[in-house]
Every structure is written in structure tokens, then in C-alpha cells.
Amino acid sequence: MSKPHADWRALNRANWNERVPIHVAASGYDMSALRAGAGRLHPIEEAELGPVDGLRVLHLQCHFGRDTLTLAQRGAKTVGLDFSAPAIEKARELAAELGLAVRARFVESDLYDAPRAIPEPGSFDRVFVTWGAINWLPDIRGWAGIVAQFLKPGGALYLAEGHTAALVFDDAKETPDGMPGWYVPYFHKEPFVDDDPRDYADDSARLTNVRTVEWMHPISEVVSSLIAAGLSLRWLHEHDAVPWQMFRGLQQGADGMYRWPDKPWLPLSYSLWAEKPAG
């Protein structure tokens, strides 16, 4: 009898394929600024990423390409990669609509097949990975090696992610005082299976491809994997905010980010910058 997570890639792809039209229409993925020629990233990336004009940027797990196209609007030459065919189709459609097809190319591929799908090793100034990306990957060392392979000497990875300490909790295990309860241990080594019909970007949506498979990757594992791949950690930041409503009890601020309502009980996200040595 096969394990429920044996076909993790097919399960996750079906789930994300179904999410594409939901997210394209969701307010959380509002594209009015992008269509007006003034696309914005979330405040954390805006404060940390720096100028990209003239740079080659590889956006791994780009979904339907909103952020890829925002970077292209700012003068980057971008390549977005995602394993969802509907997401890549929508990304290409948006690139054409916005007149950015020359600056933004989209490739349909599984993350681990990226070196074959984009045979351009050592050619990118930046690798850009953000928000709900690495939890879908079983092999974080393999991911780090792929990131390093694509970077030019002197190039850098920018990663912004939900904090693994927060991912220990979930609303499905809510405590009597309304706080999220225990979900998956921080140091959990095995894949964990979830059957959740909800979508984080649209409260009213109910998915039919509900089963997903994810992995916990403690920050120490992420950093150690990047170092093992030959990258140097320049900085690591922890944040009290996250760009989606990770828990029902979080409150949205004027900047669009979600935070604990009273005290910053634990970090909700983190970001890091890791560089490939120049010589």
C-alpha cells in the first residue's frame, strides 16, 4: 500500500493548478498597480531587495508571475519558473498584456528539473524566492545547490519566507483563548499531509484538490544547506509580520502586512541574503 505522500508532486501540482484562477481574482493578489506600471512587492522585500535595473533575475516557484513582472517593470531581465501549467500560461498572458514579454520569460518546470529546463548555469545576478515556496520541497540541500548553480560569481539569493517557528501552529488546532494550536513540530523530519479545502487568499473559496504534502525546514537547515552549496550568508532577518493571514487572529496593518494583535509573540517570517563568492 503506497504512502499518502508518495505522489506528493502530483498532489501539490493539482492543488496549485486549482488555486491559479482564485488568486488571479483575489484582492490579496491585486494587480492594479502592476497594470498601471508601478508594481510593488511586499514591504519586507521593498526594504531589502535593492535595485534590480539591469540585472538578470531568476524567480523560482514564481506562481503566476506577478512579482516576476514587477521586477521586470523595474528594469530586470527576468525568468520565472513554476511547475503549474495554468500558472505559467497566465504569467505569459500577463507579460504580453503588460508589454513585458521581452523582459520576462516564463518556464514550466519542476524546481528540481530547473537546471535542465533553464540550461544557463552561472548566468543570474539574483535568485529570488519568496513566500510559501520551500515548504513544498523535500530536499532543501538539493534546492540550495540549484540556487548556487544558477548564480554568477558575486550574485546573490534573496529569500523571504514564513518563519518555521510559526508554521508549528495552525488554526485547525485553535486553543480555547483563540490562539492557534500545535500542528507540526519544528524539528519534524517526515513529510506531513494536509487535507484543507480553504485558500489563504480567498476565504470564500473551497478547493476540490485538497490534499497537499509539505516539509518543515528549520532555519538552521536552510542556512547550513546554502553554506554547503558554497554561498556565504550576508544577513538573516526575522520579522513580526507576514503578507498573508497565516492565522485568523492576526490583524492587517496599514502596510498590508499581518501581525499579532497585542504583542509580537513570535516571528512570523524571515528573510536572508546569501552570496556566491566573486572569485
ABEGO torsion letter per residue (X at the ends): XBBAAAAAAAAAAAAAAAAAAAAAABAAABAAAAAAGABBBBAAAAAAAEBABGBBBBBBGAEAGAAAAAAAAAGBBBBBBBABAAAAAAAAAAAAAAGAAAABBBBBBBAAAAAAABBBBGABABBBBBGGAAAABABAAAAAAAAAAABBBGBBBBBBBBBAAAAABBAAABBAAGBBBBABBAABABBBBBBBABBAABAABBBABABBBBBBBBAAAAAAAAAAAGBBBABBBBBABBABBABAABBBBAAGBBBBAABBABBABBBBBBBBBAX
